[in-house]
Amino acid sequence: MTSSGGSASQGGTTGGTSSPLAGQGGGASGASGASASGASSGGSAVAGGAGGSNMGGTGTGAGGSPFPAGVTKPRIMIVGDSISAGPGCYKKYLLKNLTDNHYTQFEFVGEYTDDCGGNVRHSAVSCSTAEQYTQATFTLPNCFADKTFPGLATLVATHKPDLLMLQLGVNDVWGGKGTEETLGNYQKLVEQARAQNPNVVLAVAQIQKIRPDCGTDETVQKRAEALVMAVPAWAQKLTTAASPIYVADLWTNSDWSMAETNDCVHPNDVGAQRMGLNWYNTLKLILKPD
């Protein structure tokens, strides 16, 4: 396992341009496991493979599982920006929701340990974009000095996930990228993951509501909404029986205000609990309870 990029201050810059999510990066090496305190109400999951229903794509495994028959303890890898790496810290609430509801046959894998105390391994890096993860490696000089991070192809080859949770796009829309460009980068990530594992299951997030600077300018929020609304149809086009794509709705019941965020972007503990439950509502469609 490689060590993490460490942490970066909020409101930094991404890849030398004006930034988006600068929060903590991935942590240093360690083990997965542990849980934390409870979760609050959450939203629903929309599956790209079923045109907006609560069903996922058709799986190839036995008993309705989307995994091949030989996968009995799926390896789950989270890829994202600071919303996944921290601050935000939804991962410990996702883990608690899973274990409290008798989902224990899985393993979180990735490059970094959880910065938030949940001991959930992941491969998320603050300040990152979907476009950067399409590259073999990438740097974030304005958030992490002298560090190089592996792109998705390397991460999948290294950690061999059976389930890939993709939560990217906040920095893309914040940095001015349009819907088609970001969806194009999502597609590259799907293709890279499938090149390493043709049976990989994917859960792609409809990102949460954001309002940078907490002001009256809705430009970034509207750009985010356009991306979010396009994700289900995009997923439906790309989902396959061998490699289904599920869509996690983090948008609908999210709140960009200071009631649930630290800065109208990064979730506070209340927002993290909601996001953890929203992710759980997707993963319970994919994983099998004990």
Rosetta silent file (secondary structure, phi, psi, omega in degrees, C-alpha in Angstrom):
SEQUENCE: MTSSGGSASQGGTTGGTSSPLAGQGGGASGASGASASGASSGGSAVAGGAGGSNMGGTGTGAGGSPFPAGVTKPRIMIVGDSISAGPGCYKKYLLKNLTDNHYTQFEFVGEYTDDCGGNVRHSAVSCSTAEQYTQATFTLPNCFADKTFPGLATLVATHKPDLLMLQLGVNDVWGGKGTEETLGNYQKLVEQARAQNPNVVLAVAQIQKIRPDCGTDETVQKRAEALVMAVPAWAQKLTTAASPIYVADLWTNSDWSMAETNDCVHPNDVGAQRMGLNWYNTLKLILKPD
SCORE:     score description
SCORE:     0.000 S_00000001
   1 L     0.000  138.390  175.677    0.000    0.000    0.000 S_00000001
   2 L   -85.217  162.336  176.933    1.244    3.464   -0.740 S_00000001
   3 L   -83.388  167.408 -173.004    1.051    6.226    1.773 S_00000001
   4 L   -84.894  171.562  173.811   -1.469    8.996    1.484 S_00000001
   5 L   -77.418   -4.443 -177.611   -1.278   12.477    0.180 S_00000001
   6 L    79.159 -145.382 -177.026   -1.959   13.741    3.687 S_00000001
   7 E  -124.234  159.555  177.047   -4.266   16.730    4.110 S_00000001
   8 L  -134.227  156.637 -179.273   -4.821   20.013    2.390 S_00000001
   9 L   -79.557  150.628  179.838   -6.557   23.145    3.541 S_00000001
  10 L   -67.198  152.536  178.425  -10.057   23.908    2.338 S_00000001
  11 L    74.961   21.741  179.501  -10.561   26.334   -0.509 S_00000001
  12 L   -79.946 -151.742  179.852   -7.265   25.417   -2.137 S_00000001
  13 E  -128.537  157.922 -176.756   -6.684   24.794   -5.812 S_00000001
  14 E  -113.703  121.540  174.610   -6.812   21.747   -7.994 S_00000001
  15 L    53.403   32.556  176.803   -4.019   20.850  -10.345 S_00000001
  16 L    88.376   -3.736  177.552   -2.856   24.445  -10.515 S_00000001
  17 E  -110.024  172.816 -177.711   -6.281   25.883  -11.328 S_00000001
  18 E   -62.565  136.886 -163.529   -8.816   27.515   -9.085 S_00000001
  19 L  -106.720  164.121  175.174  -10.176   24.946   -6.824 S_00000001
  20 L  -100.223 -133.527 -166.587  -12.641   23.187   -5.622 S_00000001
  21 L   -73.612  102.842  172.492  -12.473   20.650   -2.906 S_00000001
  22 L  -113.226  109.272  175.615   -9.453   20.945   -0.850 S_00000001
  23 L  -138.256 -145.373  179.376   -9.853   19.042    2.324 S_00000001
  24 E   -77.128  152.523  176.630   -7.973   16.153    3.773 S_00000001
  25 L   -96.831 -166.344  177.031   -6.384   13.665    1.463 S_00000001
  26 L   -68.964  151.584 -179.131   -6.019    9.937    1.811 S_00000001
  27 L   -86.295 -173.870  178.099   -4.413    8.713    5.000 S_00000001
  28 L   -82.398  178.738 -174.597   -1.408    6.508    5.556 S_00000001
  29 L   -67.953  153.944 -179.911   -1.492    2.731    5.418 S_00000001
  30 L   176.498 -174.145 -176.731   -3.539    0.687    7.855 S_00000001
  31 L  -100.151  160.265  176.836   -6.249   -1.939    8.244 S_00000001
  32 L   -92.416  166.786  174.592   -9.941   -1.805    7.487 S_00000001
  33 L   143.422 -142.252  172.672  -12.788   -2.430    9.884 S_00000001
  34 L    39.851  162.243  179.493  -14.416   -0.582   12.813 S_00000001
  35 L  -136.655 -177.639  179.984  -17.558    1.446   12.990 S_00000001
  36 L  -144.237 -161.923 -174.559  -18.810    4.666   14.502 S_00000001
  37 L   -74.635  174.308 -164.113  -21.939    6.335   15.765 S_00000001
  38 L   -67.680  177.440 -177.418  -25.368    6.197   14.155 S_00000001
  39 L  -118.454  157.739  177.422  -26.934    7.527   10.979 S_00000001
  40 L  -103.541 -166.758 -176.255  -29.894    9.748   10.242 S_00000001
  41 L   -66.223  152.506 -177.422  -32.465    9.605    7.493 S_00000001
  42 L  -137.350 -174.169 -176.349  -31.305    9.113    3.947 S_00000001
  43 L  -104.805 -154.755 -175.559  -32.477    9.008    0.365 S_00000001
  44 L  -114.268  169.620  176.486  -32.987    6.390   -2.296 S_00000001
  45 E  -110.777  136.334  177.591  -30.833    4.694   -4.869 S_00000001
  46 E  -111.960  127.327 -176.221  -31.566    4.966   -8.561 S_00000001
  47 L   -97.778  124.773  178.804  -30.135    2.229  -10.723 S_00000001
  48 H   -61.823  -28.914 -176.995  -28.832    3.121  -14.151 S_00000001
  49 H   -76.182   -7.511 -175.951  -29.511   -0.412  -15.303 S_00000001
  50 H  -131.502   26.686  172.369  -33.223   -0.168  -14.664 S_00000001
  51 L    59.190   40.139  173.741  -34.199    3.265  -15.907 S_00000001
  52 L    93.446    6.746  175.171  -34.587    4.971  -12.552 S_00000001
  53 L   -83.879 -178.498  176.801  -36.125    2.155  -10.519 S_00000001
  54 L   -88.823   12.685  178.952  -34.699    0.859   -7.262 S_00000001
  55 L   -99.740  151.018  177.872  -33.323   -2.206   -9.038 S_00000001
  56 L   -91.522 -178.002  175.881  -29.781   -2.601  -10.221 S_00000001
  57 L   -65.745  159.713 -178.494  -28.437   -3.930  -13.476 S_00000001
  58 L   -68.963  124.944 -178.090  -28.886   -7.611  -14.191 S_00000001
  59 L   -91.217  166.319 -178.926  -26.151   -9.579  -12.465 S_00000001
  60 L  -104.511   -9.630 -175.436  -24.404  -12.745  -13.595 S_00000001
  61 L   -82.054  173.971 -179.060  -23.937  -14.401  -10.213 S_00000001
  62 H   -74.785  153.219  173.500  -26.050  -16.984   -8.459 S_00000001
  63 H    65.504   25.066  177.795  -29.080  -16.053   -6.377 S_00000001
  64 H    83.332    0.108  178.610  -29.567  -12.647   -7.985 S_00000001
  65 L   -69.617  141.310  175.599  -26.159  -11.342   -6.931 S_00000001
  66 L   -76.364   -6.998 -177.631  -24.530   -8.959   -9.422 S_00000001
  67 L   -92.680  152.775  173.108  -21.166  -10.590   -8.667 S_00000001
  68 L   -57.639  157.091 -174.144  -19.736  -13.696  -10.332 S_00000001
  69 L   -57.163  -31.035 -177.473  -20.396  -16.922   -8.438 S_00000001
  70 L   -77.594   -8.698 -178.289  -16.852  -17.057   -7.057 S_00000001
  71 L   -94.015  101.911 -179.433  -17.128  -13.669   -5.310 S_00000001
  72 L  -104.977  -18.304  176.970  -18.463  -14.362   -1.817 S_00000001
  73 L  -134.418   84.250 -173.148  -16.825  -11.462    0.007 S_00000001
  74 L   -58.454  139.869  173.926  -16.776   -8.493   -2.394 S_00000001
  75 E   -91.310  123.213 -174.883  -13.854   -6.105   -2.268 S_00000001
  76 E  -110.894  129.131  176.994  -15.195   -2.532   -2.283 S_00000001
  77 E  -123.740  126.456  176.640  -13.104    0.457   -3.326 S_00000001
  78 E   -92.995  127.618  175.614  -14.201    4.080   -2.886 S_00000001
  79 E  -123.315  127.410 -177.531  -12.775    6.571   -5.396 S_00000001
  80 E  -173.770 -164.164 -179.821  -13.505   10.244   -4.941 S_00000001
  81 L  -106.499 -149.073 -176.199  -12.387   13.685   -3.803 S_00000001
  82 H   -70.316  -18.408  175.373  -12.412   15.266   -0.334 S_00000001
  83 H   -63.069  -33.112  178.130  -16.082   14.425    0.136 S_00000001
  84 H   -93.733  -33.960 -178.097  -14.922   10.802    0.319 S_00000001
  85 H   -79.361  -32.922 -174.887  -11.418   11.321    1.700 S_00000001
  86 L   119.275  146.590    2.414  -12.458   13.878    4.331 S_00000001
  87 L   -70.309  159.268 -174.480  -13.639   16.300    5.557 S_00000001
  88 L   138.597  -62.429  166.668  -17.039   14.751    5.295 S_00000001
  89 L    60.825   33.979  177.012  -16.405   11.423    6.943 S_00000001
  90 L   -72.333  -20.345 -170.355  -19.491    9.596    5.678 S_00000001
  91 H   -59.352  -39.721 -178.753  -17.539    6.334    5.368 S_00000001
  92 H   -67.784  -30.638  177.964  -17.800    5.403    9.049 S_00000001
  93 H   -75.945  -35.803  172.963  -21.567    5.917    8.926 S_00000001
  94 H   -59.924  -47.349 -179.926  -21.855    3.804    5.787 S_00000001
  95 H   -60.012  -43.344 -179.786  -19.919    1.053    7.536 S_00000001
  96 H   -65.159  -42.389  177.428  -22.124    1.250   10.626 S_00000001
  97 H   -59.335  -41.596  179.025  -25.302    1.131    8.548 S_00000001
  98 H   -64.290  -51.225 -175.601  -24.029   -1.966    6.778 S_00000001
  99 H   -69.360  -37.521  178.588  -22.944   -3.816    9.900 S_00000001
 100 H   -63.221  -27.047 -179.035  -26.003   -2.787   11.930 S_00000001
 101 L  -102.954   20.124  170.813  -28.186   -4.253    9.198 S_00000001
 102 L    69.135   34.480  168.092  -26.212   -7.515    9.039 S_00000001
 103 L  -105.891  105.195 -176.834  -24.127   -6.853    5.953 S_00000001
 104 L  -128.755   -9.901 -176.545  -20.666   -8.061    6.929 S_00000001
 105 L   -89.116   71.907  177.814  -19.411  -10.131    4.002 S_00000001
 106 L  -160.286  168.463  177.120  -17.351   -7.439    2.280 S_00000001
 107 E  -144.230  125.622  172.411  -13.980   -5.719    2.576 S_00000001
 108 E   -79.725  130.402 -178.699  -13.108   -2.094    1.921 S_00000001
 109 E  -127.555  162.067  177.807   -9.815   -1.848    0.004 S_00000001
 110 L   156.208 -179.452 -175.694   -7.712    1.018   -1.311 S_00000001
 111 L   -73.468  -29.629 -165.905   -4.563    3.099   -1.096 S_00000001
 112 E  -128.987  155.859  172.370   -5.364    5.044    2.062 S_00000001
 113 L   -88.260  167.561 -177.517   -6.798    4.703    5.522 S_00000001
 114 L   -74.685  123.462  176.345   -9.760    6.712    6.750 S_00000001
 115 L   -72.537   -8.634 -170.319   -8.821   10.194    7.985 S_00000001
 116 L  -106.132    8.182  174.312  -12.073   10.243    9.934 S_00000001
 117 L    89.647    4.837 -179.389  -11.517    7.451   12.406 S_00000001
 118 L   -92.750   -7.806 -179.453  -13.648    4.777   10.800 S_00000001
 119 L    58.247   35.227  176.311  -10.738    2.652    9.552 S_00000001
 120 L   -98.948  114.106  178.214  -12.364    2.316    6.125 S_00000001
 121 L   -68.583  151.187 -176.410   -9.755    1.965    3.420 S_00000001
 122 E  -159.948  174.769  177.291  -10.356    4.004    0.273 S_00000001
 123 L  -129.481   35.926 -179.900   -8.659    5.526   -2.781 S_00000001
 124 L   -94.078  145.307 -179.810  -10.058    9.066   -2.588 S_00000001
 125 L  -134.448  128.045  177.925   -7.869   12.170   -2.785 S_00000001
 126 L   -59.630  148.373  177.756   -8.900   15.717   -1.947 S_00000001
 127 L    78.209   -5.008 -172.945   -8.910   18.291   -4.751 S_00000001
 128 L   -80.901  160.346  178.074   -9.150   15.589   -7.417 S_00000001
 129 L  -123.013  164.771  174.214  -11.403   15.471  -10.473 S_00000001
 130 H   -59.896  -40.701 -179.598  -12.837   12.661  -12.577 S_00000001
 131 H   -59.749  -41.775 -178.610  -10.539   13.758  -15.388 S_00000001
 132 H   -64.685  -35.786  179.024   -7.449   13.357  -13.223 S_00000001
 133 H   -69.619  -16.795  176.148   -8.371    9.796  -12.276 S_00000001
 134 L   -74.466  -15.333 -177.907   -8.452    8.878  -15.987 S_00000001
 135 L   -84.000  159.046  178.196   -4.707    9.540  -16.109 S_00000001
 136 L   -61.042  -44.925  173.639   -2.024    6.981  -15.236 S_00000001
 137 E  -143.987  161.425  176.462   -0.883    9.271  -12.429 S_00000001
 138 E  -147.729  158.880  177.381   -1.733   12.811  -11.403 S_00000001
 139 E  -123.502  156.661  178.929   -0.416   15.579   -9.183 S_00000001
 140 L  -134.926   71.352 -169.904   -2.163   18.276   -7.170 S_00000001
 141 L   -61.294  -25.798 -179.785    0.618   20.777   -6.476 S_00000001
 142 L   -86.681   -5.280  175.947   -1.617   23.393   -4.888 S_00000001
 143 L  -117.352  -34.548 -177.648   -3.017   20.900   -2.397 S_00000001
 144 L  -136.703  111.029 -179.993   -0.200   18.365   -1.971 S_00000001
 145 L   -75.500  134.308  171.759    3.410   19.344   -2.527 S_00000001
 146 L    59.186   35.808  177.317    5.682   16.771   -4.162 S_00000001
 147 L  -125.704  143.625  176.368    3.127   13.968   -4.270 S_00000001
 148 E  -123.040  135.138 -175.595    1.983   11.811   -7.154 S_00000001
 149 E  -114.936  143.083  177.878   -1.244    9.825   -7.027 S_00000001
 150 E   -74.260  144.146  173.777   -2.206    6.729   -9.034 S_00000001
 151 L   -79.461 -178.998 -171.968   -5.062    6.927  -11.505 S_00000001
 152 H   -64.913  -41.108 -177.530   -7.979    4.527  -11.580 S_00000001
 153 H   -56.969  -43.985  178.686   -6.459    1.908  -13.884 S_00000001
 154 H   -66.645  -41.547 -178.602   -3.539    1.421  -11.502 S_00000001
 155 H   -62.767  -42.423  179.560   -5.802    1.428   -8.453 S_00000001
 156 H   -68.195  -40.864  178.315   -8.068   -1.276   -9.886 S_00000001
 157 H   -63.782  -35.474 -176.933   -5.087   -3.390  -10.966 S_00000001
 158 H   -77.543  -45.886 -169.690   -3.529   -3.038   -7.513 S_00000001
 159 H  -102.447  -11.098  172.866   -6.537   -3.509   -5.241 S_00000001
 160 L    50.103   55.920  178.765   -8.748   -5.687   -7.462 S_00000001
 161 L   -70.702  146.346  170.145  -12.162   -4.373   -6.353 S_00000001
 162 L   -91.346  -27.442  178.893  -15.322   -6.297   -7.134 S_00000001
 163 E  -129.276  125.097 -179.282  -17.406   -3.189   -6.416 S_00000001
 164 E  -111.710  118.302  175.367  -16.242    0.304   -7.338 S_00000001
 165 E   -96.374  113.105 -179.242  -17.896    3.302   -5.661 S_00000001
 166 E  -105.547  117.331  177.280  -17.270    6.416   -7.774 S_00000001
 167 E  -129.270   77.181 -178.761  -18.018    9.764   -6.143 S_00000001
 168 L  -129.525  156.399  176.595  -16.404   12.334   -8.397 S_00000001
 169 L   133.626  -22.447 -179.647  -17.654   15.463  -10.137 S_00000001
 170 H   -61.991  -49.927 -179.963  -17.807   18.187   -7.492 S_00000001
 171 H   -68.106  -29.569  178.460  -14.430   19.618   -8.439 S_00000001
 172 H   -64.235  -50.970 -178.731  -15.215   19.115  -12.118 S_00000001
 173 H   -71.315  -35.180  177.422  -18.374   21.238  -12.030 S_00000001
 174 H   -62.899  -35.463 -179.763  -16.809   23.696   -9.586 S_00000001
 175 L   -83.600    1.487  173.711  -13.923   24.117  -12.006 S_00000001
 176 L   102.759    0.864 -178.742  -16.270   24.888  -14.907 S_00000001
 177 L   -73.657  139.621  179.983  -16.514   21.552  -16.720 S_00000001
 178 L   -83.376  173.308 -175.682  -19.801   20.875  -18.455 S_00000001
 179 H   -60.439  -47.958 -175.406  -21.979   17.793  -18.214 S_00000001
 180 H   -63.816  -38.711  179.266  -20.843   16.097  -21.420 S_00000001
 181 H   -65.466  -43.932 -179.325  -17.161   16.480  -20.575 S_00000001
 182 H   -68.001  -42.171  176.302  -17.622   15.059  -17.098 S_00000001
 183 H   -62.343  -34.867  175.483  -19.778   12.176  -18.337 S_00000001
 184 H   -62.130  -39.080  177.271  -17.085   11.471  -20.910 S_00000001
 185 H   -71.749  -36.703  172.987  -14.551   11.167  -18.118 S_00000001
 186 H   -57.072  -44.150 -178.371  -16.926    8.937  -16.147 S_00000001
 187 H   -62.907  -40.784  177.063  -17.127    6.687  -19.198 S_00000001
 188 H   -59.650  -39.825  179.727  -13.339    6.501  -19.437 S_00000001
 189 H   -65.639  -41.719  176.527  -13.234    5.436  -15.791 S_00000001
 190 H   -60.353  -45.757 -179.285  -15.818    2.719  -16.414 S_00000001
 191 H   -63.557  -40.680  179.168  -13.835    1.471  -19.406 S_00000001
 192 H   -65.095  -41.590  179.234  -10.573    1.467  -17.437 S_00000001
 193 H   -64.642  -43.858 -179.612  -12.156   -0.463  -14.572 S_00000001
 194 H   -68.249  -28.456  176.734  -13.679   -3.033  -16.928 S_00000001
 195 H   -63.894  -32.279  178.373  -10.366   -3.468  -18.737 S_00000001
 196 H   -85.655  -34.882 -178.042   -8.923   -4.698  -15.440 S_00000001
 197 L  -144.605   98.756 -177.450  -12.036   -6.586  -14.294 S_00000001
 198 L   -61.793  -15.773 -178.694  -14.756   -7.288  -16.898 S_00000001
 199 L  -107.680   16.726 -179.523  -17.150   -8.212  -14.085 S_00000001
 200 L   -64.684  137.279  173.840  -16.657   -5.153  -11.907 S_00000001
 201 E   -96.297  137.398 -177.610  -19.852   -3.756  -10.396 S_00000001
 202 E  -120.652  140.060  171.128  -20.040    0.031  -10.281 S_00000001
 203 E  -123.087  113.589 -174.351  -21.986    2.424   -8.079 S_00000001
 204 E  -108.279  128.773 -175.913  -21.785    5.981   -9.417 S_00000001
 205 E   -81.058  137.068  158.164  -22.869    8.897   -7.254 S_00000001
 206 E   -84.515  108.698 -169.727  -25.202   11.670   -8.212 S_00000001
 207 L   -58.334  160.285 -178.060  -23.193   14.226   -6.245 S_00000001
 208 L   -75.959  164.323  177.405  -24.693   16.187   -3.367 S_00000001
 209 L   -66.745  139.420  178.026  -25.953   19.767   -3.624 S_00000001
 210 L  -135.730  152.389  175.123  -23.223   22.412   -3.323 S_00000001
 211 L  -146.217   80.224 -177.757  -23.160   26.211   -3.178 S_00000001
 212 H   -50.653  138.038  179.788  -19.512   27.370   -3.036 S_00000001
 213 H    71.118    1.339  176.554  -19.023   30.432   -0.810 S_00000001
 214 H    57.626   26.298 -174.588  -22.589   30.003    0.509 S_00000001
 215 L   -95.375 -162.798 -178.230  -23.645   32.950   -1.638 S_00000001
 216 L   -92.748   -9.969 -179.304  -26.507   33.789   -3.959 S_00000001
 217 L   -73.267  117.508 -177.469  -24.702   32.743   -7.150 S_00000001
 218 L   -95.508    7.479 -172.024  -26.355   29.515   -8.329 S_00000001
 219 H   -57.538  -50.509 -177.347  -24.024   28.923  -11.285 S_00000001
 220 H   -68.638  -41.015  179.366  -22.071   26.016   -9.823 S_00000001
 221 H   -61.685  -40.734  179.030  -25.133   24.463   -8.223 S_00000001
 222 H   -67.032  -36.961  177.035  -26.997   24.573  -11.545 S_00000001
 223 H   -65.480  -40.148  177.009  -24.002   23.008  -13.301 S_00000001
 224 H   -63.963  -42.075 -179.169  -23.969   20.274  -10.659 S_00000001
 225 H   -63.184  -39.950  178.599  -27.702   19.718  -11.077 S_00000001
 226 H   -61.051  -41.368  177.212  -27.346   19.336  -14.836 S_00000001
 227 H   -63.734  -48.234 -177.643  -24.715   16.643  -14.276 S_00000001
 228 H   -58.199  -44.181 -177.607  -26.804   14.877  -11.650 S_00000001
 229 H   -67.916  -23.449 -178.281  -29.897   14.783  -13.844 S_00000001
 230 H   -87.251  -16.641 -172.846  -27.903   13.278  -16.724 S_00000001
 231 H   -63.934  -45.872 -178.060  -26.286   10.454  -14.759 S_00000001
 232 H   -57.633  -44.761  179.733  -29.148    7.883  -14.752 S_00000001
 233 H   -66.100  -39.162  176.018  -29.552    7.911  -18.547 S_00000001
 234 H   -59.524  -45.895 -178.720  -25.771    7.797  -18.964 S_00000001
 235 H   -65.082  -39.448 -179.426  -25.576    4.806  -16.641 S_00000001
 236 H   -62.219  -35.218  179.220  -28.412    3.023  -18.407 S_00000001
 237 H   -69.259  -31.391 -173.549  -26.534    3.252  -21.705 S_00000001
 238 H   -99.631  -16.590 -177.396  -23.364    1.764  -20.229 S_00000001
 239 L   -65.707  146.379  177.411  -24.701   -0.849  -17.811 S_00000001
 240 L  -136.337  165.123  176.775  -24.283   -4.498  -18.841 S_00000001
 241 L   -64.070  -37.906 -177.868  -25.266   -7.848  -17.382 S_00000001
 242 L   -76.172  -29.404 -175.697  -21.621   -8.668  -16.725 S_00000001
 243 L  -141.442   76.921 -175.680  -20.761   -5.270  -15.250 S_00000001
 244 L   -71.636  151.063  176.601  -23.875   -3.465  -13.972 S_00000001
 245 E  -115.035  123.707  173.838  -23.876    0.202  -13.027 S_00000001
 246 E  -103.131  152.125  178.564  -25.949    1.401  -10.069 S_00000001
 247 E  -115.758  123.894  179.967  -26.633    5.079   -9.407 S_00000001
 248 E   -96.504  118.264 -178.294  -26.459    6.391   -5.841 S_00000001
 249 E   -84.998   96.435  174.819  -28.737    9.368   -5.264 S_00000001
 250 L   -96.442   -5.255 -171.722  -26.821   11.685   -2.942 S_00000001
 251 L   -86.235  -50.425 -163.315  -28.535   14.752   -4.414 S_00000001
 252 L   -54.548  -49.299 -175.934  -32.255   14.617   -3.679 S_00000001
 253 L  -103.395   14.678  179.041  -32.290   14.968    0.099 S_00000001
 254 L   -78.818  162.363 -175.506  -28.952   16.753    0.506 S_00000001
 255 L  -138.806  115.688 -177.954  -28.682   20.260    1.969 S_00000001
 256 L   -80.091   -8.686 -175.807  -25.893   22.640    0.992 S_00000001
 257 L   -69.301  171.856 -179.648  -26.640   25.027    3.871 S_00000001
 258 L   -68.777   -7.317  174.783  -24.561   25.302    7.010 S_00000001
 259 L   -66.288  -29.302 -176.919  -27.098   23.037    8.735 S_00000001
 260 L  -129.783    5.090  177.732  -25.444   20.066    7.029 S_00000001
 261 E  -133.443  165.246  173.998  -22.120   21.377    5.709 S_00000001
 262 L   -86.524  -24.578 -170.368  -19.018   23.122    6.999 S_00000001
 263 L  -153.812   21.865 -177.659  -18.784   25.495    4.040 S_00000001
 264 L    71.978   12.092  174.445  -21.790   24.801    1.786 S_00000001
 265 L  -134.763  -59.444 -175.520  -19.773   22.048    0.073 S_00000001
 266 L   -83.557  127.308 -179.138  -18.181   19.657    2.577 S_00000001
 267 E   -62.586  140.615  166.729  -20.651   17.781    4.806 S_00000001
 268 L   -84.330 -167.507 -175.194  -20.513   18.325    8.549 S_00000001
 269 H   -64.028  -37.073  177.830  -21.356   15.412   10.828 S_00000001
 270 H   -63.739  -46.760  178.602  -25.089   15.724   10.152 S_00000001
 271 H   -65.225  -34.879  178.964  -24.496   15.770    6.406 S_00000001
 272 H   -66.397  -39.047  177.294  -22.032   12.900    6.674 S_00000001
 273 H   -63.111  -42.602  179.114  -24.615   10.762    8.452 S_00000001
 274 H   -63.474  -44.778 -178.438  -27.141   11.479    5.711 S_00000001
 275 H   -65.312  -39.532  177.545  -24.614   10.703    2.969 S_00000001
 276 H   -60.985  -39.825  178.655  -23.588    7.478    4.679 S_00000001
 277 H   -71.319  -37.101  176.648  -27.215    6.357    4.789 S_00000001
 278 H   -62.591  -41.637  176.491  -27.793    7.362    1.175 S_00000001
 279 H   -65.244  -40.193  177.852  -24.822    5.238    0.131 S_00000001
 280 H   -58.218  -40.003 -179.129  -26.127    2.385    2.279 S_00000001
 281 H   -63.055  -22.704  173.700  -29.452    2.552    0.440 S_00000001
 282 H   -85.305  -47.519 -175.501  -27.552    1.791   -2.754 S_00000001
 283 H   -65.170  -27.569  179.089  -25.195   -0.846   -1.397 S_00000001
 284 L   -69.402  -16.930  173.644  -28.026   -2.845    0.168 S_00000001
 285 L   -80.440  -14.723 -172.774  -29.275   -3.398   -3.399 S_00000001
 286 L  -107.956  -45.251 -177.039  -25.907   -4.888   -4.331 S_00000001
 287 L   -85.984  161.873  175.883  -24.613   -6.768   -1.291 S_00000001
 288 L  -104.057  136.738  174.241  -26.236   -9.744    0.422 S_00000001
 289 L   -70.839  162.902 -179.791  -27.085   -9.657    4.132 S_00000001
 290 L   -62.414    0.000    0.000  -25.709  -12.394    6.362 S_00000001
